[in-house]
C-alpha cells in the first residue's frame, strides 16, 4: 500500500481511526445507569416487551452466513468486498436495533416494575448487556469505515480478500463478546412479558396478609383477575391486578403473595414481590386475618406480621384490617380473631372493618366498596 495506490484511487493519505474510544463507555453509562427517569412511567411494560425480539449470537451468525456472494468480472475485487462488508454491517445493525428499544423501555419503568425485575435479575448484568451491544454497534460503523479505506488502498485481489476476512472477523467478535449479554436480555424480555399492567394514577387497594388468608379469593371475586386459588400456603407466587367499579370510577385491586414476619433482607423472592407492591405502589392496604385453627400462622403471629413487617413496609399508607373466613370457624374462634385483629389495628393506627367471607362474592364486593367509600372514591 504505497503512495501510488492512494493516488491511483483518488484518496488522501490514510489517517488512523482509533479502534477504542473512551467516550463510548461514557455514553452507555449515561444511557443505562440506574435505568433512568422518575416520571412518565410506562404502566404496561409487557406490551412493549412483546414487540422486542432479542436474537442470540448464533442467529446473527446464521443470518450473515446466508448472505449471497455474487462476484462480477466487471468490478474490482475491493469493490465487491466493500459491498459484502457493508451487508454484514447492515445485518448486525438491523439484528441489534432492539437495544435502543430495550434501553428506552428500562428507562420508562415504574419503580414497582423495576423492583420486580431486580428481584430476578442482577442490575449490573442488565446494564452491562445493554452497554455491550450498544458499544458493538458503534464500533461496527467505525470498523466499516476503517476497512473501506484499507480495501480501497489494497494492491491485489488477494490482499483485498484478506482485509475483508479480517474485517468480518473483527465485527463478529464484537457481538460474540456480547453473547452472554444477549441471553440476559432475551431472558429479561421473556420475564417482562409476564409483568402486570398498572395504572399509577388509579385508586388502588393492595391486599396483603399471611399465606392462605384468602387474598386471591377476594381479588378473584371482586374483579376479572384470575389468580390461582388453592388450599395450600404460598399458592400465589406473583402479583395479580384486577379492577372493580366504584361509583363513576374504577378501583385497582392488587393480589400479593403471602409474607412472613421477617425483614426484607430475609425474604425469599416470592415475598419480595409482595413487599415491592406494598412499598412502591400508591394506594391503601387491606390486611386479612385468617381465623382458622389450622391457619399457617397463629393469631399472635399474624398480629406481629401486621405490626412488625407490613406497617413498616407500607411507610405511611392507610391500612384497613378485616378478619376473613368467618363462615369457616365457630363463634368463639371468630371472637378471638376479632379481638386480636382489632388490637393489632389499633397498634398500627389502622381502620378495623370487622369480619367477612371473601368466598361469598357479594360480601367480598361489599368490603372493597366500603373501603372505596371511606377513601372518597365512591359514594356510600
Short mmCIF file of the C-alpha atoms (twelve columns), coordinates in Angstrom:
data_MODEL
# 
_entry.id   MODEL 
# 
loop_
_atom_site.group_PDB 
_atom_site.id 
_atom_site.type_symbol 
_atom_site.label_atom_id 
_atom_site.label_alt_id 
_atom_site.label_comp_id 
_atom_site.label_asym_id 
_atom_site.label_seq_id 
_atom_site.Cartn_x 
_atom_site.Cartn_y 
_atom_site.Cartn_z 
_atom_site.pdbx_PDB_model_num 
ATOM 1   C CA . UNK A 1   0.000   0.000   0.000   1 
ATOM 2   C CA . UNK A 2   2.287   2.745   -1.244  1 
ATOM 3   C CA . UNK A 3   1.667   6.361   -2.235  1 
ATOM 4   C CA . UNK A 4   0.905   5.267   -5.794  1 
ATOM 5   C CA . UNK A 5   -2.067  3.190   -4.585  1 
ATOM 6   C CA . UNK A 6   -3.516  6.154   -2.739  1 
ATOM 7   C CA . UNK A 7   -3.099  8.473   -5.693  1 
ATOM 8   C CA . UNK A 8   -4.395  5.894   -8.178  1 
ATOM 9   C CA . UNK A 9   -7.720  5.582   -6.294  1 
ATOM 10  C CA . UNK A 10  -8.050  9.299   -5.617  1 
ATOM 11  C CA . UNK A 11  -7.531  9.069   -1.834  1 
ATOM 12  C CA . UNK A 12  -5.904  11.380  0.641   1 
ATOM 13  C CA . UNK A 13  -3.272  9.788   2.902   1 
ATOM 14  C CA . UNK A 14  -4.848  7.435   5.441   1 
ATOM 15  C CA . UNK A 15  -5.270  8.760   8.970   1 
ATOM 16  C CA . UNK A 16  -5.568  6.492   11.990  1 
ATOM 17  C CA . UNK A 17  -9.129  5.646   13.058  1 
ATOM 18  C CA . UNK A 18  -8.898  4.519   16.652  1 
ATOM 19  C CA . UNK A 19  -10.446 1.173   17.475  1 
ATOM 20  C CA . UNK A 20  -11.466 2.200   21.002  1 
ATOM 21  C CA . UNK A 21  -12.955 5.459   22.176  1 
ATOM 22  C CA . UNK A 22  -13.465 6.042   25.896  1 
ATOM 23  C CA . UNK A 23  -16.441 8.239   25.070  1 
ATOM 24  C CA . UNK A 24  -18.395 5.111   24.085  1 
ATOM 25  C CA . UNK A 25  -18.267 3.935   27.682  1 
ATOM 26  C CA . UNK A 26  -19.362 7.330   28.975  1 
ATOM 27  C CA . UNK A 27  -22.314 7.460   26.566  1 
ATOM 28  C CA . UNK A 28  -23.518 3.993   27.541  1 
ATOM 29  C CA . UNK A 29  -23.167 4.717   31.247  1 
ATOM 30  C CA . UNK A 30  -25.385 7.744   30.782  1 
ATOM 31  C CA . UNK A 31  -27.924 5.661   28.876  1 
ATOM 32  C CA . UNK A 32  -28.168 2.664   31.174  1 
ATOM 33  C CA . UNK A 33  -27.086 3.806   34.608  1 
ATOM 34  C CA . UNK A 34  -29.852 3.412   37.155  1 
ATOM 35  C CA . UNK A 35  -32.455 2.721   34.446  1 
ATOM 36  C CA . UNK A 36  -33.279 6.432   34.265  1 
ATOM 37  C CA . UNK A 37  -36.319 8.602   34.791  1 
ATOM 38  C CA . UNK A 38  -38.573 9.045   37.772  1 
ATOM 39  C CA . UNK A 39  -41.614 10.389  35.919  1 
ATOM 40  C CA . UNK A 40  -43.753 9.467   32.919  1 
ATOM 41  C CA . UNK A 41  -43.849 5.770   33.801  1 
ATOM 42  C CA . UNK A 42  -44.974 3.075   31.378  1 
ATOM 43  C CA . UNK A 43  -47.891 1.263   33.006  1 
ATOM 44  C CA . UNK A 44  -47.845 -1.840  30.798  1 
ATOM 45  C CA . UNK A 45  -44.245 -2.813  30.011  1 
ATOM 46  C CA . UNK A 46  -45.358 -6.320  28.979  1 
ATOM 47  C CA . UNK A 47  -46.994 -4.972  25.811  1 
ATOM 48  C CA . UNK A 48  -43.800 -3.161  24.856  1 
ATOM 49  C CA . UNK A 49  -41.594 -6.158  25.685  1 
ATOM 50  C CA . UNK A 50  -43.647 -8.457  23.452  1 
ATOM 51  C CA . UNK A 51  -42.698 -6.334  20.438  1 
ATOM 52  C CA . UNK A 52  -38.966 -6.675  21.091  1 
ATOM 53  C CA . UNK A 53  -37.040 -9.644  19.703  1 
ATOM 54  C CA . UNK A 54  -33.541 -10.217 21.072  1 
ATOM 55  C CA . UNK A 55  -31.538 -12.556 18.827  1 
ATOM 56  C CA . UNK A 56  -28.825 -14.904 20.005  1 
ATOM 57  C CA . UNK A 57  -25.299 -14.587 18.656  1 
ATOM 58  C CA . UNK A 58  -25.884 -17.777 16.642  1 
ATOM 59  C CA . UNK A 59  -28.929 -16.199 14.972  1 
ATOM 60  C CA . UNK A 60  -26.835 -13.204 13.949  1 
ATOM 61  C CA . UNK A 61  -24.100 -15.500 12.648  1 
ATOM 62  C CA . UNK A 62  -26.606 -17.617 10.724  1 
ATOM 63  C CA . UNK A 63  -28.137 -14.553 9.112   1 
ATOM 64  C CA . UNK A 64  -24.723 -13.359 7.968   1 
ATOM 65  C CA . UNK A 65  -23.931 -16.835 6.653   1 
ATOM 66  C CA . UNK A 66  -26.927 -16.642 4.315   1 
ATOM 67  C CA . UNK A 67  -25.620 -13.540 2.546   1 
ATOM 68  C CA . UNK A 68  -25.151 -14.153 -1.219  1 
ATOM 69  C CA . UNK A 69  -21.753 -13.694 -2.799  1 
ATOM 70  C CA . UNK A 70  -22.126 -12.525 -6.361  1 
ATOM 71  C CA . UNK A 71  -18.684 -11.955 -7.884  1 
ATOM 72  C CA . UNK A 72  -18.598 -9.883  -11.030 1 
ATOM 73  C CA . UNK A 73  -15.848 -9.533  -13.576 1 
ATOM 74  C CA . UNK A 74  -16.973 -6.012  -14.285 1 
ATOM 75  C CA . UNK A 75  -15.963 -4.753  -10.871 1 
ATOM 76  C CA . UNK A 76  -12.740 -4.802  -8.932  1 
ATOM 77  C CA . UNK A 77  -12.457 -7.268  -6.047  1 
ATOM 78  C CA . UNK A 78  -12.094 -4.499  -3.495  1 
ATOM 79  C CA . UNK A 79  -15.468 -3.040  -4.624  1 
ATOM 80  C CA . UNK A 80  -17.197 -6.408  -4.190  1 
ATOM 81  C CA . UNK A 81  -15.661 -6.870  -0.762  1 
ATOM 82  C CA . UNK A 82  -16.751 -3.398  0.328   1 
ATOM 83  C CA . UNK A 83  -20.299 -4.222  -0.754  1 
ATOM 84  C CA . UNK A 84  -20.283 -7.536  1.114   1 
ATOM 85  C CA . UNK A 85  -18.779 -5.921  4.198   1 
ATOM 86  C CA . UNK A 86  -21.472 -3.253  4.097   1 
ATOM 87  C CA . UNK A 87  -24.114 -6.001  4.002   1 
ATOM 88  C CA . UNK A 88  -22.578 -7.583  7.094   1 
ATOM 89  C CA . UNK A 89  -22.724 -4.229  8.827   1 
ATOM 90  C CA . UNK A 90  -26.372 -3.731  7.804   1 
ATOM 91  C CA . UNK A 91  -27.309 -7.196  9.075   1 
ATOM 92  C CA . UNK A 92  -25.728 -6.847  12.516  1 
ATOM 93  C CA . UNK A 93  -27.086 -3.331  12.965  1 
ATOM 94  C CA . UNK A 94  -30.626 -4.374  11.985  1 
ATOM 95  C CA . UNK A 95  -30.486 -7.506  14.172  1 
ATOM 96  C CA . UNK A 96  -29.355 -5.459  17.178  1 
ATOM 97  C CA . UNK A 97  -31.607 -2.464  16.658  1 
ATOM 98  C CA . UNK A 98  -33.656 -3.825  19.558  1 
ATOM 99  C CA . UNK A 99  -31.117 -2.434  22.049  1 
ATOM 100 C CA . UNK A 100 -32.449 1.097   21.681  1 
ATOM 101 C CA . UNK A 101 -35.978 -0.087  22.445  1 
ATOM 102 C CA . UNK A 102 -34.736 -2.070  25.450  1 
ATOM 103 C CA . UNK A 103 -32.883 0.968   26.790  1 
ATOM 104 C CA . UNK A 104 -35.961 3.181   26.374  1 
ATOM 105 C CA . UNK A 105 -38.167 0.534   27.957  1 
ATOM 106 C CA . UNK A 106 -35.925 0.198   31.008  1 
ATOM 107 C CA . UNK A 107 -35.761 3.961   31.262  1 
ATOM 108 C CA . UNK A 108 -39.563 4.274   31.419  1 
ATOM 109 C CA . UNK A 109 -40.255 1.623   34.075  1 
ATOM 110 C CA . UNK A 110 -42.279 2.368   37.181  1 
ATOM 111 C CA . UNK A 111 -40.247 1.717   40.378  1 
ATOM 112 C CA . UNK A 112 -42.571 -1.218  41.123  1 
ATOM 113 C CA . UNK A 113 -41.773 -2.935  37.817  1 
ATOM 114 C CA . UNK A 114 -38.113 -2.080  38.237  1 
ATOM 115 C CA . UNK A 115 -38.101 -3.747  41.643  1 
ATOM 116 C CA . UNK A 116 -39.754 -6.896  40.256  1 
ATOM 117 C CA . UNK A 117 -37.039 -7.106  37.614  1 
ATOM 118 C CA . UNK A 118 -34.236 -6.568  40.108  1 
ATOM 119 C CA . UNK A 119 -35.586 -9.402  42.249  1 
ATOM 120 C CA . UNK A 120 -34.967 -11.757 39.311  1 
ATOM 121 C CA . UNK A 121 -32.032 -10.133 37.500  1 
ATOM 122 C CA . UNK A 122 -28.765 -8.570  38.550  1 
ATOM 123 C CA . UNK A 123 -28.994 -4.891  37.740  1 
ATOM 124 C CA . UNK A 124 -25.346 -4.691  36.719  1 
ATOM 125 C CA . UNK A 125 -25.740 -7.649  34.330  1 
ATOM 126 C CA . UNK A 126 -28.623 -5.942  32.541  1 
ATOM 127 C CA . UNK A 127 -26.786 -2.633  32.263  1 
ATOM 128 C CA . UNK A 128 -23.630 -4.360  31.037  1 
ATOM 129 C CA . UNK A 129 -25.596 -6.298  28.400  1 
ATOM 130 C CA . UNK A 130 -27.170 -3.123  27.000  1 
ATOM 131 C CA . UNK A 131 -23.810 -1.353  27.047  1 
ATOM 132 C CA . UNK A 132 -22.027 -4.230  25.306  1 
ATOM 133 C CA . UNK A 133 -24.447 -4.351  22.390  1 
ATOM 134 C CA . UNK A 134 -24.562 -0.560  22.065  1 
ATOM 135 C CA . UNK A 135 -20.765 -0.327  22.011  1 
ATOM 136 C CA . UNK A 136 -20.593 -3.104  19.418  1 
ATOM 137 C CA . UNK A 137 -22.980 -1.190  17.145  1 
ATOM 138 C CA . UNK A 138 -20.911 1.967   17.352  1 
ATOM 139 C CA . UNK A 139 -17.654 0.132   16.767  1 
ATOM 140 C CA . UNK A 140 -19.180 -1.710  13.784  1 
ATOM 141 C CA . UNK A 141 -19.652 1.579   11.955  1 
ATOM 142 C CA . UNK A 142 -16.139 2.678   12.819  1 
ATOM 143 C CA . UNK A 143 -14.612 -0.591  11.687  1 
ATOM 144 C CA . UNK A 144 -16.552 -0.455  8.435   1 
ATOM 145 C CA . UNK A 145 -15.196 2.991   7.630   1 
ATOM 146 C CA . UNK A 146 -11.679 1.943   8.556   1 
ATOM 147 C CA . UNK A 147 -11.695 -1.197  6.434   1 
ATOM 148 C CA . UNK A 148 -13.299 0.565   3.488   1 
ATOM 149 C CA . UNK A 149 -10.225 2.751   3.389   1 
ATOM 150 C CA . UNK A 150 -7.917  -0.273  3.677   1 
ATOM 151 C CA . UNK A 151 -9.777  -2.089  0.906   1 
ATOM 152 C CA . UNK A 152 -9.560  0.917   -1.398  1 
ATOM 153 C CA . UNK A 153 -5.845  1.002   -0.732  1 
ATOM 154 C CA . UNK A 154 -5.321  -2.711  -1.403  1 
ATOM 155 C CA . UNK A 155 -2.946  -3.568  -4.246  1 
ATOM 156 C CA . UNK A 156 -4.187  -7.036  -5.218  1 
ATOM 157 C CA . UNK A 157 -7.374  -9.172  -5.091  1 
ATOM 158 C CA . UNK A 158 -5.668  -11.490 -2.598  1 
ATOM 159 C CA . UNK A 159 -4.874  -8.606  -0.283  1 
ATOM 160 C CA . UNK A 160 -8.433  -7.239  -0.578  1 
ATOM 161 C CA . UNK A 161 -9.959  -10.595 0.351   1 
ATOM 162 C CA . UNK A 162 -7.610  -10.946 3.340   1 
ATOM 163 C CA . UNK A 163 -8.548  -7.458  4.573   1 
ATOM 164 C CA . UNK A 164 -12.267 -8.243  4.163   1 
ATOM 165 C CA . UNK A 165 -11.929 -11.506 6.123   1 
ATOM 166 C CA . UNK A 166 -10.183 -9.666  8.916   1 
ATOM 167 C CA . UNK A 167 -12.906 -7.011  8.952   1 
ATOM 168 C CA . UNK A 168 -15.730 -9.575  9.169   1 
ATOM 169 C CA . UNK A 169 -13.909 -11.409 11.924  1 
ATOM 170 C CA . UNK A 170 -13.434 -8.266  13.980  1 
ATOM 171 C CA . UNK A 171 -17.054 -7.210  13.535  1 
ATOM 172 C CA . UNK A 172 -18.351 -10.632 14.546  1 
ATOM 173 C CA . UNK A 173 -16.013 -10.740 17.531  1 
ATOM 174 C CA . UNK A 174 -17.706 -7.601  18.844  1 
ATOM 175 C CA . UNK A 175 -21.019 -9.457  19.053  1 
ATOM 176 C CA . UNK A 176 -19.534 -12.724 20.230  1 
ATOM 177 C CA . UNK A 177 -18.302 -10.855 23.306  1 
ATOM 178 C CA . UNK A 178 -21.935 -9.863  23.896  1 
ATOM 179 C CA . UNK A 179 -23.338 -13.400 23.530  1 
ATOM 180 C CA . UNK A 180 -23.941 -13.791 27.258  1 
ATOM 181 C CA . UNK A 181 -25.472 -10.316 27.402  1 
ATOM 182 C CA . UNK A 182 -27.808 -11.212 24.549  1 
ATOM 183 C CA . UNK A 183 -29.013 -14.224 26.549  1 
ATOM 184 C CA . UNK A 184 -29.573 -11.997 29.587  1 
ATOM 185 C CA . UNK A 185 -31.654 -9.561  27.527  1 
ATOM 186 C CA . UNK A 186 -33.644 -12.404 25.913  1 
ATOM 187 C CA . UNK A 187 -34.485 -13.769 29.356  1 
ATOM 188 C CA . UNK A 188 -35.360 -10.274 30.548  1 
ATOM 189 C CA . UNK A 189 -37.836 -9.723  27.710  1 
ATOM 190 C CA . UNK A 190 -39.482 -13.105 28.389  1 
ATOM 191 C CA . UNK A 191 -39.791 -12.177 32.066  1 
ATOM 192 C CA . UNK A 192 -41.240 -8.773  31.209  1 
ATOM 193 C CA . UNK A 193 -43.962 -10.454 29.119  1 
ATOM 194 C CA . UNK A 194 -45.491 -11.546 32.443  1 
ATOM 195 C CA . UNK A 195 -45.265 -8.248  34.307  1 
ATOM 196 C CA . UNK A 196 -48.679 -6.986  35.438  1 
ATOM 197 C CA . UNK A 197 -50.010 -3.760  33.982  1 
ATOM 198 C CA . UNK A 198 -50.588 -0.971  36.492  1 
ATOM 199 C CA . UNK A 199 -52.180 2.449   36.404  1 
ATOM 200 C CA . UNK A 200 -50.142 4.623   38.804  1 
ATOM 201 C CA . UNK A 201 -52.910 7.253   38.852  1 
ATOM 202 C CA . UNK A 202 -55.781 4.870   39.621  1 
ATOM 203 C CA . UNK A 203 -57.169 4.437   43.185  1 
ATOM 204 C CA . UNK A 204 -55.581 1.240   44.456  1 
ATOM 205 C CA . UNK A 205 -56.200 -1.356  47.160  1 
ATOM 206 C CA . UNK A 206 -53.233 -3.636  47.916  1 
ATOM 207 C CA . UNK A 207 -54.449 -6.856  49.515  1 
ATOM 208 C CA . UNK A 208 -51.945 -8.303  51.967  1 
ATOM 209 C CA . UNK A 209 -51.748 -10.840 54.745  1 
ATOM 210 C CA . UNK A 210 -50.290 -14.177 55.802  1 
ATOM 211 C CA . UNK A 211 -50.297 -17.188 53.445  1 
ATOM 212 C CA . UNK A 212 -53.720 -18.767 52.805  1 
ATOM 213 C CA . UNK A 213 -55.688 -15.876 54.308  1 
ATOM 214 C CA . UNK A 214 -57.994 -15.599 51.255  1 
ATOM 215 C CA . UNK A 215 -56.353 -12.713 49.385  1 
ATOM 216 C CA . UNK A 216 -56.633 -14.317 45.957  1 
ATOM 217 C CA . UNK A 217 -60.217 -15.404 46.582  1 
ATOM 218 C CA . UNK A 218 -61.158 -11.832 47.438  1 
ATOM 219 C CA . UNK A 219 -59.477 -10.347 44.363  1 
ATOM 220 C CA . UNK A 220 -60.989 -13.027 42.114  1 
ATOM 221 C CA . UNK A 221 -64.500 -12.377 43.414  1 
ATOM 222 C CA . UNK A 222 -64.428 -8.592  43.066  1 
ATOM 223 C CA . UNK A 223 -62.620 -8.257  39.716  1 
ATOM 224 C CA . UNK A 224 -61.819 -10.024 36.462  1 
ATOM 225 C CA . UNK A 225 -58.362 -11.011 37.651  1 
ATOM 226 C CA . UNK A 226 -57.822 -14.767 37.740  1 
ATOM 227 C CA . UNK A 227 -55.239 -15.554 40.412  1 
ATOM 228 C CA . UNK A 228 -54.779 -19.199 41.293  1 
ATOM 229 C CA . UNK A 229 -56.775 -20.256 44.338  1 
ATOM 230 C CA . UNK A 230 -55.893 -23.403 46.318  1 
ATOM 231 C CA . UNK A 231 -55.970 -24.781 49.857  1 
ATOM 232 C CA . UNK A 232 -52.229 -24.746 50.453  1 
ATOM 233 C CA . UNK A 233 -49.889 -21.932 51.545  1 
ATOM 234 C CA . UNK A 234 -47.958 -19.775 49.071  1 
ATOM 235 C CA . UNK A 235 -50.261 -20.634 46.167  1 
ATOM 236 C CA . UNK A 236 -49.865 -17.083 44.861  1 
ATOM 237 C CA . UNK A 237 -46.311 -16.507 43.706  1 
ATOM 238 C CA . UNK A 238 -46.745 -13.415 41.532  1 
ATOM 239 C CA . UNK A 239 -48.606 -10.132 41.603  1 
ATOM 240 C CA . UNK A 240 -52.098 -10.139 40.072  1 
ATOM 241 C CA . UNK A 241 -54.020 -6.945  39.355  1 
ATOM 242 C CA . UNK A 242 -57.739 -6.556  38.784  1 
ATOM 243 C CA . UNK A 243 -60.287 -3.728  38.736  1 
ATOM 244 C CA . UNK A 244 -63.764 -3.135  40.058  1 
ATOM 245 C CA . UNK A 245 -66.253 -0.342  39.550  1 
ATOM 246 C CA . UNK A 246 -66.775 2.114   42.405  1 
ATOM 247 C CA . UNK A 247 -69.265 4.877   41.698  1 
ATOM 248 C CA . UNK A 248 -68.344 6.516   38.417  1 
ATOM 249 C CA . UNK A 249 -64.734 5.355   38.570  1 
ATOM 250 C CA . UNK A 250 -62.639 2.252   38.647  1 
ATOM 251 C CA . UNK A 251 -60.500 0.962   41.502  1 
ATOM 252 C CA . UNK A 252 -57.365 -1.124  41.012  1 
ATOM 253 C CA . UNK A 253 -57.014 -4.090  43.367  1 
ATOM 254 C CA . UNK A 254 -53.696 -5.904  43.815  1 
ATOM 255 C CA . UNK A 255 -53.326 -9.510  44.942  1 
ATOM 256 C CA . UNK A 256 -49.969 -10.148 46.616  1 
ATOM 257 C CA . UNK A 257 -48.244 -13.360 47.758  1 
ATOM 258 C CA . UNK A 258 -48.330 -14.167 51.453  1 
ATOM 259 C CA . UNK A 259 -45.470 -12.881 53.567  1 
ATOM 260 C CA . UNK A 260 -43.911 -13.934 56.848  1 
ATOM 261 C CA . UNK A 261 -42.849 -11.765 59.758  1 
ATOM 262 C CA . UNK A 262 -39.249 -11.064 58.841  1 
ATOM 263 C CA . UNK A 263 -37.055 -8.341  57.417  1 
ATOM 264 C CA . UNK A 264 -36.891 -7.533  53.723  1 
ATOM 265 C CA . UNK A 265 -33.349 -8.934  53.564  1 
ATOM 266 C CA . UNK A 266 -34.554 -12.311 54.885  1 
ATOM 267 C CA . UNK A 267 -37.494 -12.610 52.485  1 
ATOM 268 C CA . UNK A 268 -37.446 -15.055 49.580  1 
ATOM 269 C CA . UNK A 269 -38.149 -13.815 46.011  1 
ATOM 270 C CA . UNK A 270 -41.887 -14.545 46.286  1 
ATOM 271 C CA . UNK A 271 -42.222 -12.467 49.469  1 
ATOM 272 C CA . UNK A 272 -40.117 -9.698  47.949  1 
ATOM 273 C CA . UNK A 273 -42.663 -9.344  45.136  1 
ATOM 274 C CA . UNK A 274 -45.342 -8.684  47.731  1 
ATOM 275 C CA . UNK A 275 -43.037 -6.254  49.517  1 
ATOM 276 C CA . UNK A 276 -42.441 -4.402  46.230  1 
ATOM 277 C CA . UNK A 277 -46.184 -3.830  45.792  1 
ATOM 278 C CA . UNK A 278 -46.593 -2.698  49.393  1 
ATOM 279 C CA . UNK A 279 -43.614 -0.353  49.246  1 
ATOM 280 C CA . UNK A 280 -43.845 1.109   45.754  1 
ATOM 281 C CA . UNK A 281 -47.495 1.226   44.682  1 
ATOM 282 C CA . UNK A 282 -49.582 4.177   45.794  1 
ATOM 283 C CA . UNK A 283 -52.863 3.292   47.463  1 
ATOM 284 C CA . UNK A 284 -54.266 1.770   50.636  1 
ATOM 285 C CA . UNK A 285 -53.596 -1.634  52.154  1 
ATOM 286 C CA . UNK A 286 -56.176 -4.239  53.146  1 
ATOM 287 C CA . UNK A 287 -54.729 -6.761  55.598  1 
ATOM 288 C CA . UNK A 288 -56.681 -10.004 56.008  1 
ATOM 289 C CA . UNK A 289 -56.514 -12.111 59.163  1 
ATOM 290 C CA . UNK A 290 -57.039 -15.871 58.914  1 
ATOM 291 C CA . UNK A 291 -59.032 -17.113 61.943  1 
ATOM 292 C CA . UNK A 292 -58.797 -20.819 61.030  1 
ATOM 293 C CA . UNK A 293 -57.461 -23.056 63.838  1 
ATOM 294 C CA . UNK A 294 -55.139 -24.678 61.279  1 
ATOM 295 C CA . UNK A 295 -54.007 -21.373 59.756  1 
ATOM 296 C CA . UNK A 296 -50.417 -21.179 58.517  1 
ATOM 297 C CA . UNK A 297 -49.731 -18.583 61.241  1 
ATOM 298 C CA . UNK A 298 -51.363 -18.268 64.646  1 
ATOM 299 C CA . UNK A 299 -53.324 -15.151 65.579  1 
ATOM 300 C CA . UNK A 300 -50.441 -13.716 67.622  1 
ATOM 301 C CA . UNK A 301 -48.008 -14.195 64.750  1 
ATOM 302 C CA . UNK A 302 -50.457 -12.612 62.299  1 
ATOM 303 C CA . UNK A 303 -50.742 -9.610  64.598  1 
ATOM 304 C CA . UNK A 304 -46.945 -9.487  64.761  1 
ATOM 305 C CA . UNK A 305 -46.771 -9.661  60.965  1 
ATOM 306 C CA . UNK A 306 -49.027 -6.620  60.685  1 
ATOM 307 C CA . UNK A 307 -47.230 -4.645  63.385  1 
ATOM 308 C CA . UNK A 308 -43.619 -5.543  62.659  1 
ATOM 309 C CA . UNK A 309 -43.474 -6.094  58.905  1 
ATOM 310 C CA . UNK A 310 -46.473 -4.766  56.960  1 
ATOM 311 C CA . UNK A 311 -46.759 -1.439  58.801  1 
ATOM 312 C CA . UNK A 312 -43.044 -0.788  58.203  1 
ATOM 313 C CA . UNK A 313 -43.175 -1.742  54.534  1 
ATOM 314 C CA . UNK A 314 -46.141 0.468   53.636  1 
ATOM 315 C CA . UNK A 315 -44.468 3.584   55.032  1 
ATOM 316 C CA . UNK A 316 -47.436 5.753   55.978  1 
ATOM 317 C CA . UNK A 317 -50.098 4.280   53.685  1 
ATOM 318 C CA . UNK A 318 -53.532 3.827   55.234  1 
ATOM 319 C CA . UNK A 319 -54.189 0.290   56.397  1 
ATOM 320 C CA . UNK A 320 -57.562 -1.452  56.693  1 
ATOM 321 C CA . UNK A 321 -57.845 -4.678  58.669  1 
ATOM 322 C CA . UNK A 322 -60.515 -7.367  58.324  1 
ATOM 323 C CA . UNK A 323 -60.951 -10.934 59.533  1 
ATOM 324 C CA . UNK A 324 -61.716 -13.277 56.654  1 
ATOM 325 C CA . UNK A 325 -63.269 -16.777 56.592  1 
ATOM 326 C CA . UNK A 326 -65.875 -16.035 59.263  1 
ATOM 327 C CA . UNK A 327 -68.063 -18.756 57.744  1 
ATOM 328 C CA . UNK A 328 -65.368 -21.386 58.342  1 
ATOM 329 C CA . UNK A 329 -64.943 -21.029 62.134  1 
ATOM 330 C CA . UNK A 330 -67.078 -21.186 65.260  1 
ATOM 331 C CA . UNK A 331 -68.247 -18.155 67.189  1 
ATOM 332 C CA . UNK A 332 -65.622 -18.429 69.945  1 
ATOM 333 C CA . UNK A 333 -62.732 -18.680 67.488  1 
ATOM 334 C CA . UNK A 334 -64.127 -15.792 65.462  1 
ATOM 335 C CA . UNK A 335 -64.316 -13.632 68.583  1 
ATOM 336 C CA . UNK A 336 -60.681 -14.416 69.401  1 
ATOM 337 C CA . UNK A 337 -59.670 -13.443 65.894  1 
ATOM 338 C CA . UNK A 338 -61.705 -10.230 66.007  1 
ATOM 339 C CA . UNK A 339 -60.073 -9.236  69.288  1 
ATOM 340 C CA . UNK A 340 -56.562 -9.965  68.003  1 
ATOM 341 C CA . UNK A 341 -57.207 -8.117  64.730  1 
ATOM 342 C CA . UNK A 342 -58.769 -5.102  66.445  1 
ATOM 343 C CA . UNK A 343 -55.851 -4.759  68.876  1 
ATOM 344 C CA . UNK A 344 -53.293 -5.101  66.081  1 
ATOM 345 C CA . UNK A 345 -55.162 -2.494  64.028  1 
ATOM 346 C CA . UNK A 346 -55.144 -0.069  66.930  1 
ATOM 347 C CA . UNK A 347 -51.417 -0.662  67.455  1 
ATOM 348 C CA . UNK A 348 -50.568 0.496   63.926  1 
ATOM 349 C CA . UNK A 349 -53.284 3.135   63.560  1 
ATOM 350 C CA . UNK A 350 -55.265 1.071   61.038  1 
ATOM 351 C CA . UNK A 351 -59.027 1.069   60.498  1 
ATOM 352 C CA . UNK A 352 -60.746 -2.108  61.626  1 
ATOM 353 C CA . UNK A 353 -63.549 -3.363  59.365  1 
ATOM 354 C CA . UNK A 354 -64.770 -6.397  61.306  1 
ATOM 355 C CA . UNK A 355 -65.218 -9.779  59.639  1 
ATOM 356 C CA . UNK A 356 -66.167 -11.005 56.194  1 
ATOM 357 C CA . UNK A 357 -66.185 -14.062 53.966  1 
ATOM 358 C CA . UNK A 358 -64.289 -13.464 50.725  1 
ATOM 359 C CA . UNK A 359 -65.631 -16.701 49.275  1 
ATOM 360 C CA . UNK A 360 -69.074 -15.047 49.088  1 
ATOM 361 C CA . UNK A 361 -68.927 -12.680 46.130  1 
ATOM 362 C CA . UNK A 362 -71.430 -10.148 47.428  1 
ATOM 363 C CA . UNK A 363 -69.730 -9.853  50.809  1 
ATOM 364 C CA . UNK A 364 -66.329 -9.514  49.164  1 
ATOM 365 C CA . UNK A 365 -67.630 -6.727  46.956  1 
ATOM 366 C CA . UNK A 366 -69.285 -5.053  49.908  1 
ATOM 367 C CA . UNK A 367 -65.954 -4.993  51.756  1 
ATOM 368 C CA . UNK A 368 -63.963 -3.336  48.949  1 
ATOM 369 C CA . UNK A 369 -66.836 -0.947  48.179  1 
ATOM 370 C CA . UNK A 370 -66.796 0.123   51.811  1 
ATOM 371 C CA . UNK A 371 -63.084 0.921   51.560  1 
ATOM 372 C CA . UNK A 372 -63.682 2.847   48.328  1 
ATOM 373 C CA . UNK A 373 -66.390 4.842   50.065  1 
ATOM 374 C CA . UNK A 374 -64.224 5.581   53.115  1 
ATOM 375 C CA . UNK A 375 -61.463 6.786   50.792  1 
ATOM 376 C CA . UNK A 376 -63.869 9.049   48.927  1 
ATOM 377 C CA . UNK A 377 -63.552 7.126   45.662  1 
ATOM 378 C CA . UNK A 378 -67.302 6.373   45.620  1 
ATOM 379 C CA . UNK A 379 -70.435 7.454   47.453  1 
ATOM 380 C CA . UNK A 380 -71.533 5.396   50.451  1 
# 
